[in-house]
């Protein structure tokens, strides 16, 4: 007979028993590793590899819009970075009265193209807009300056008037990127006189119809010139007098101005500005953009305040801004309300918290620096089969997919906003900008026509909404 130790040795050497033990070990290891592997694979698919599907190739949006949008980051940051006060709940002043508007302006900004894929002058419909603002010139050595690369586009744009004799072509000077020469230029009478002379000379040389001053913004930061706002008003006064002396030319004087209350109070003598300009272009967009002070989602260009908004936040909308300018002394007929053709993107902290004012960790990956053109938004929505949410309080749409969140405007929202202009008898609508619209008509999300957003605004201003 064999000893117990010998029997145990034979059992351990049995191949079947070996397989039974290995099988149990593999099962234990599999139970531990498989969930971890599945989690990692799922995460990569949803938030790693899947992002190639979430953010499609920019076939609809290869219009070189990123350069344009980067220039506007300063304005968006300033709008979101001002200290929030809690003492703005309603407008107290008496509105400034004006005559009824019979013909509404449609002022369209056009950014000079950066390459062949950008919107070209010849692709602009001369009958789409009433005014075309060529953006942007700058101030160098107290004089208007455009690069040699941009001057040919000015000549081409002026030729559009041969097709539409009523089209007005203006040169816009400044912008959030090219306005660094303003502080020195407005500082004294001599510098201002040099600038005014250069503007009038430029108008005569190129046959433009006016000048649009886009300084973002007088008195924004502590500077040596503590009277910057007053000096800017003096520039407008002197420019108006100089234009009046040239009876053989009717040169328009317009401004691109801020919408938030605190910037308005800091930067403009509104009642005097009203006397010196033909109209203002109210930059009523960029109300909500991700900053460290505003780490939450928000509507780019809300028409009205939402029920979530109180105090200062309740002033950050088109309705309040436009009536605030009117209450300070600007004629309604001179207030042209700005409407964007681009949206703002945010990176959600929690994909399940996806409404306005949801916590955000940064700008979205769609577009550039938190800006997305309408074709980019269209690609994002169609590729991911997303149905946007239309917020009936702000009359603006927004959409989300996983961590991506975007506020934008479409044909429906811009129709509402253009009808607001008509119903409240403001001077018209301003578009920023033609380059960000679907000028190729590649997006089939709406009407499928070229310049769908601008066309929707034009129809509404003409009283043909839905036609």
Buried (B, 14 or more C-beta within 10 A) or exposed (E): EEEEEEEEEEEEEEEEEEEEEEEEEEEEEEEEEEEEEEEEEEEEEBEEEBBEEBBBEBEBBBBBBBBBBBBBBBBBBBBBEBEEEEEBEEBEEEBBEBEEBEEBBBBBBBBBBBEEEBBEBEEBBBEBBBBBBBBBBBBBEBBBBBEEEBBEBBEBBBBBBEEBEEBBBBBBBBBBBBBEBBBBBBBEEEBBBBBBBBBBEBBEEBBBBBBBBBBBBBBBEEEEBEEBBBBBBBBBBBBBEBBEEEEEEEBBBBBBBBBBBBBBBBBBBBEBBBEBBBBBBBBBBBBBBBBEEBBBBBBBBBBBBBEEBEEBBBBBBBBBBBBBBBBBBBBBBBBBBBBBBBBBBBBBBEBEBBEBBBEBEBBBBBBBBBBBBBBBBBBBBBBBEBEBBBBEBBBBBBBBBBBBBBBBBBBBBBBBBBBBBBEBBBBBBBBBBBBBBBBBBBBEBBBEEBBBBBBBBBBBBBEEBEE
